[in-house]
Amino acid sequence: MMAGLLALSLLTAGCGSTTPTKSAAVSVKAMKVLQQDTAVSHDYSGQIKVMEKEHFSLRS
């Protein structure tokens, strides 16, 4: 019985008056869109790894 009352109270907890609240105007920043050429460049970083190692020795 108590569990049923608890479940009912949790389900109806969000119920209340449905009067809409007025929201204040929000100020935002705006920018002008400019059409211009843009230089395209790509930078890649990485490492080079040797697949096969060669051993060299000096002859005298």
A tleap script that builds the chain and sets N, CA, C and O, in Angstrom:
source leaprc.protein.ff14SB
mol = sequence {
  NMET MET ALA GLY LEU LEU ALA LEU SER LEU
  LEU THR ALA GLY CYS GLY SER THR THR PRO
  THR LYS SER ALA ALA VAL SER VAL LYS ALA
  MET LYS VAL LEU GLN GLN ASP THR ALA VAL
  SER HIE ASP TYR SER GLY GLN ILE LYS VAL
  MET GLU LYS GLU HIE PHE SER LEU ARG CSER
}
set mol.1.N position { 0.812 -1.185 0.000 }
set mol.1.CA position { 0.000 0.000 0.000 }
set mol.1.C position { 0.861 1.257 0.000 }
set mol.1.O position { 0.602 2.201 -0.746 }
set mol.2.N position { 1.881 1.257 0.840 }
set mol.2.CA position { 2.770 2.420 0.914 }
set mol.2.C position { 3.551 2.598 -0.383 }
set mol.2.O position { 3.815 3.719 -0.819 }
set mol.3.N position { 3.912 1.479 -0.983 }
set mol.3.CA position { 4.652 1.558 -2.242 }
set mol.3.C position { 3.785 2.164 -3.336 }
set mol.3.O position { 4.279 2.920 -4.172 }
set mol.4.N position { 2.502 1.840 -3.335 }
set mol.4.CA position { 1.584 2.397 -4.315 }
set mol.4.C position { 1.406 3.891 -4.134 }
set mol.4.O position { 1.374 4.638 -5.112 }
set mol.5.N position { 1.290 4.334 -2.882 }
set mol.5.CA position { 1.166 5.768 -2.600 }
set mol.5.C position { 2.438 6.520 -2.984 }
set mol.5.O position { 2.379 7.638 -3.497 }
set mol.6.N position { 3.574 5.901 -2.733 }
set mol.6.CA position { 4.849 6.519 -3.089 }
set mol.6.C position { 4.984 6.641 -4.601 }
set mol.6.O position { 5.424 7.678 -5.098 }
set mol.7.N position { 4.616 5.603 -5.337 }
set mol.7.CA position { 4.681 5.638 -6.793 }
set mol.7.C position { 3.723 6.687 -7.350 }
set mol.7.O position { 4.072 7.405 -8.288 }
set mol.8.N position { 2.529 6.784 -6.790 }
set mol.8.CA position { 1.549 7.766 -7.238 }
set mol.8.C position { 2.031 9.186 -6.968 }
set mol.8.O position { 1.840 10.080 -7.792 }
set mol.9.N position { 2.651 9.388 -5.825 }
set mol.9.CA position { 3.149 10.730 -5.507 }
set mol.9.C position { 4.317 11.109 -6.414 }
set mol.9.O position { 4.463 12.280 -6.766 }
set mol.10.N position { 5.139 10.157 -6.794 }
set mol.10.CA position { 6.246 10.451 -7.707 }
set mol.10.C position { 5.752 10.744 -9.116 }
set mol.10.O position { 6.322 11.581 -9.817 }
set mol.11.N position { 4.695 10.056 -9.530 }
set mol.11.CA position { 4.156 10.285 -10.871 }
set mol.11.C position { 3.468 11.635 -10.992 }
set mol.11.O position { 3.516 12.264 -12.050 }
set mol.12.N position { 2.833 12.083 -9.927 }
set mol.12.CA position { 2.096 13.345 -9.985 }
set mol.12.C position { 2.899 14.518 -9.450 }
set mol.12.O position { 2.355 15.617 -9.343 }
set mol.13.N position { 4.138 14.339 -9.117 }
set mol.13.CA position { 4.961 15.411 -8.548 }
set mol.13.C position { 5.186 16.526 -9.557 }
set mol.13.O position { 5.320 17.684 -9.161 }
set mol.14.N position { 5.231 16.220 -10.838 }
set mol.14.CA position { 5.474 17.239 -11.850 }
set mol.14.C position { 4.222 17.957 -12.282 }
set mol.14.O position { 4.302 18.925 -13.038 }
set mol.15.N position { 3.080 17.523 -11.832 }
set mol.15.CA position { 1.825 18.162 -12.230 }
set mol.15.C position { 1.652 19.459 -11.456 }
set mol.15.O position { 2.035 19.557 -10.290 }
set mol.16.N position { 1.081 20.436 -12.108 }
set mol.16.CA position { 0.852 21.714 -11.450 }
set mol.16.C position { 0.164 22.634 -12.425 }
set mol.16.O position { -0.472 22.180 -13.376 }
set mol.17.N position { 0.287 23.916 -12.196 }
set mol.17.CA position { -0.355 24.865 -13.102 }
set mol.17.C position { 0.379 24.863 -14.436 }
set mol.17.O position { 1.596 24.687 -14.502 }
set mol.18.N position { -0.390 25.062 -15.481 }
set mol.18.CA position { 0.199 25.024 -16.827 }
set mol.18.C position { 0.268 26.418 -17.429 }
set mol.18.O position { 0.274 26.563 -18.651 }
set mol.19.N position { 0.320 27.448 -16.585 }
set mol.19.CA position { 0.422 28.802 -17.122 }
set mol.19.C position { 1.821 29.003 -17.670 }
set mol.19.O position { 2.805 28.773 -16.967 }
set mol.20.N position { 1.918 29.434 -18.932 }
set mol.20.CA position { 3.239 29.617 -19.522 }
set mol.20.C position { 3.944 30.828 -18.909 }
set mol.20.O position { 3.324 31.848 -18.609 }
set mol.21.N position { 5.224 30.687 -18.736 }
set mol.21.CA position { 6.017 31.782 -18.194 }
set mol.21.C position { 6.572 32.603 -19.347 }
set mol.21.O position { 6.904 32.070 -20.406 }
set mol.22.N position { 6.667 33.903 -19.125 }
set mol.22.CA position { 7.209 34.776 -20.168 }
set mol.22.C position { 8.728 34.700 -20.114 }
set mol.22.O position { 9.325 34.756 -19.039 }
set mol.23.N position { 9.345 34.573 -21.283 }
set mol.23.CA position { 10.799 34.543 -21.321 }
set mol.23.C position { 11.303 35.887 -21.811 }
set mol.23.O position { 10.725 36.488 -22.717 }
set mol.24.N position { 12.350 36.338 -21.224 }
set mol.24.CA position { 12.936 37.624 -21.590 }
set mol.24.C position { 13.715 37.482 -22.887 }
set mol.24.O position { 14.207 36.403 -23.219 }
set mol.25.N position { 13.821 38.586 -23.615 }
set mol.25.CA position { 14.588 38.575 -24.859 }
set mol.25.C position { 16.061 38.364 -24.540 }
set mol.25.O position { 16.582 38.898 -23.561 }
set mol.26.N position { 16.713 37.587 -25.370 }
set mol.26.CA position { 18.114 37.261 -25.161 }
set mol.26.C position { 18.936 37.989 -26.209 }
set mol.26.O position { 18.622 37.920 -27.397 }
set mol.27.N position { 19.978 38.683 -25.790 }
set mol.27.CA position { 20.830 39.382 -26.756 }
set mol.27.C position { 21.887 38.418 -27.289 }
set mol.27.O position { 22.471 37.635 -26.540 }
set mol.28.N position { 22.114 38.492 -28.583 }
set mol.28.CA position { 23.111 37.634 -29.227 }
set mol.28.C position { 24.028 38.493 -30.076 }
set mol.28.O position { 23.669 39.598 -30.481 }
set mol.29.N position { 25.206 37.977 -30.337 }
set mol.29.CA position { 26.155 38.666 -31.212 }
set mol.29.C position { 26.010 38.103 -32.622 }
set mol.29.O position { 25.848 36.895 -32.799 }
set mol.30.N position { 26.068 38.973 -33.617 }
set mol.30.CA position { 25.965 38.542 -35.005 }
set mol.30.C position { 27.190 39.019 -35.776 }
set mol.30.O position { 27.800 40.031 -35.430 }
set mol.31.N position { 27.541 38.286 -36.816 }
set mol.31.CA position { 28.689 38.648 -37.647 }
set mol.31.C position { 28.252 38.715 -39.102 }
set mol.31.O position { 27.325 38.020 -39.520 }
set mol.32.N position { 28.931 39.561 -39.866 }
set mol.32.CA position { 28.676 39.608 -41.302 }
set mol.32.C position { 29.440 38.475 -41.971 }
set mol.32.O position { 30.558 38.144 -41.576 }
set mol.33.N position { 28.828 37.892 -42.979 }
set mol.33.CA position { 29.474 36.834 -43.739 }
set mol.33.C position { 30.160 37.475 -44.935 }
set mol.33.O position { 29.533 38.205 -45.704 }
set mol.34.N position { 31.452 37.198 -45.088 }
set mol.34.CA position { 32.224 37.768 -46.182 }
set mol.34.C position { 32.601 36.686 -47.173 }
set mol.34.O position { 32.964 35.574 -46.789 }
set mol.35.N position { 32.511 37.019 -48.455 }
set mol.35.CA position { 32.957 36.081 -49.476 }
set mol.35.C position { 34.385 36.461 -49.847 }
set mol.35.O position { 34.642 37.576 -50.301 }
set mol.36.N position { 35.310 35.526 -49.649 }
set mol.36.CA position { 36.709 35.791 -49.960 }
set mol.36.C position { 37.421 34.487 -50.249 }
set mol.36.O position { 36.980 33.415 -49.836 }
set mol.37.N position { 38.534 34.594 -50.969 }
set mol.37.CA position { 39.351 33.417 -51.274 }
set mol.37.C position { 40.119 33.003 -50.024 }
set mol.37.O position { 40.574 33.843 -49.248 }
set mol.38.N position { 40.249 31.716 -49.850 }
set mol.38.CA position { 40.969 31.175 -48.701 }
set mol.38.C position { 42.053 30.241 -49.198 }
set mol.38.O position { 41.798 29.355 -50.015 }
set mol.39.N position { 43.259 30.440 -48.705 }
set mol.39.CA position { 44.369 29.569 -49.087 }
set mol.39.C position { 44.162 28.195 -48.460 }
set mol.39.O position { 43.845 28.093 -47.275 }
set mol.40.N position { 44.339 27.149 -49.246 }
set mol.40.CA position { 44.158 25.787 -48.758 }
set mol.40.C position { 45.542 25.178 -48.527 }
set mol.40.O position { 46.351 25.102 -49.452 }
set mol.41.N position { 45.805 24.759 -47.331 }
set mol.41.CA position { 47.065 24.081 -47.027 }
set mol.41.C position { 46.775 22.985 -46.012 }
set mol.41.O position { 45.853 23.095 -45.203 }
set mol.42.N position { 47.567 21.938 -46.065 }
set mol.42.CA position { 47.404 20.814 -45.161 }
set mol.42.C position { 48.759 20.497 -44.539 }
set mol.42.O position { 49.765 20.420 -45.245 }
set mol.43.N position { 48.790 20.317 -43.259 }
set mol.43.CA position { 49.998 19.913 -42.550 }
set mol.43.C position { 49.743 18.537 -41.952 }
set mol.43.O position { 48.744 18.315 -41.268 }
set mol.44.N position { 50.654 17.627 -42.219 }
set mol.44.CA position { 50.538 16.271 -41.687 }
set mol.44.C position { 51.778 15.971 -40.854 }
set mol.44.O position { 52.889 16.343 -41.232 }
set mol.45.N position { 51.594 15.317 -39.755 }
set mol.45.CA position { 52.734 14.909 -38.936 }
set mol.45.C position { 52.736 13.399 -38.843 }
set mol.45.O position { 51.685 12.761 -38.903 }
set mol.46.N position { 53.916 12.834 -38.697 }
set mol.46.CA position { 54.001 11.387 -38.596 }
set mol.46.C position { 55.441 10.949 -38.395 }
set mol.46.O position { 56.328 11.776 -38.186 }
set mol.47.N position { 55.662 9.669 -38.459 }
set mol.47.CA position { 56.989 9.091 -38.296 }
set mol.47.C position { 57.214 8.076 -39.402 }
set mol.47.O position { 56.275 7.466 -39.914 }
set mol.48.N position { 58.481 7.910 -39.757 }
set mol.48.CA position { 58.868 6.911 -40.759 }
set mol.48.C position { 59.544 5.761 -40.028 }
set mol.48.O position { 60.434 5.977 -39.205 }
set mol.49.N position { 59.124 4.547 -40.329 }
set mol.49.CA position { 59.677 3.375 -39.676 }
set mol.49.C position { 60.294 2.461 -40.736 }
set mol.49.O position { 59.704 2.230 -41.792 }
set mol.50.N position { 61.467 1.954 -40.444 }
set mol.50.CA position { 62.185 1.072 -41.365 }
set mol.50.C position { 61.523 -0.301 -41.365 }
set mol.50.O position { 61.196 -0.851 -40.313 }
set mol.51.N position { 61.331 -0.850 -42.584 }
set mol.51.CA position { 60.733 -2.180 -42.673 }
set mol.51.C position { 61.792 -3.275 -42.598 }
set mol.51.O position { 61.552 -4.315 -41.985 }
set mol.52.N position { 62.954 -3.067 -43.206 }
set mol.52.CA position { 64.045 -4.045 -43.162 }
set mol.52.C position { 65.333 -3.333 -42.797 }
set mol.52.O position { 65.630 -2.267 -43.336 }
set mol.53.N position { 66.103 -3.916 -41.880 }
set mol.53.CA position { 67.367 -3.313 -41.467 }
set mol.53.C position { 68.506 -4.024 -42.173 }
set mol.53.O position { 68.500 -5.249 -42.295 }
set mol.54.N position { 69.472 -3.269 -42.634 }
set mol.54.CA position { 70.683 -3.816 -43.254 }
set mol.54.C position { 71.866 -3.535 -42.335 }
set mol.54.O position { 72.004 -2.436 -41.798 }
set mol.55.N position { 72.709 -4.534 -42.163 }
set mol.55.CA position { 73.912 -4.379 -41.340 }
set mol.55.C position { 75.109 -4.247 -42.249 }
set mol.55.O position { 75.319 -5.086 -43.126 }
set mol.56.N position { 75.887 -3.221 -42.057 }
set mol.56.CA position { 77.058 -2.970 -42.866 }
set mol.56.C position { 78.291 -3.099 -41.994 }
set mol.56.O position { 78.282 -2.713 -40.825 }
set mol.57.N position { 79.341 -3.638 -42.565 }
set mol.57.CA position { 80.631 -3.695 -41.856 }
set mol.57.C position { 81.722 -3.204 -42.792 }
set mol.57.O position { 81.630 -3.386 -44.006 }
set mol.58.N position { 82.739 -2.592 -42.244 }
set mol.58.CA position { 83.848 -2.049 -43.029 }
set mol.58.C position { 84.942 -3.099 -43.165 }
set mol.58.O position { 85.259 -3.800 -42.205 }
set mol.59.N position { 85.520 -3.206 -44.363 }
set mol.59.CA position { 86.670 -4.109 -44.584 }
set mol.59.C position { 87.925 -3.270 -44.679 }
set mol.59.O position { 87.928 -2.191 -45.271 }
set mol.60.N position { 88.990 -3.781 -44.085 }
set mol.60.CA position { 90.248 -3.065 -44.185 }
set mol.60.C position { 91.258 -3.866 -44.966 }
set mol.60.O position { 92.389 -3.417 -45.155 }
savepdb mol mol.pdb
quit
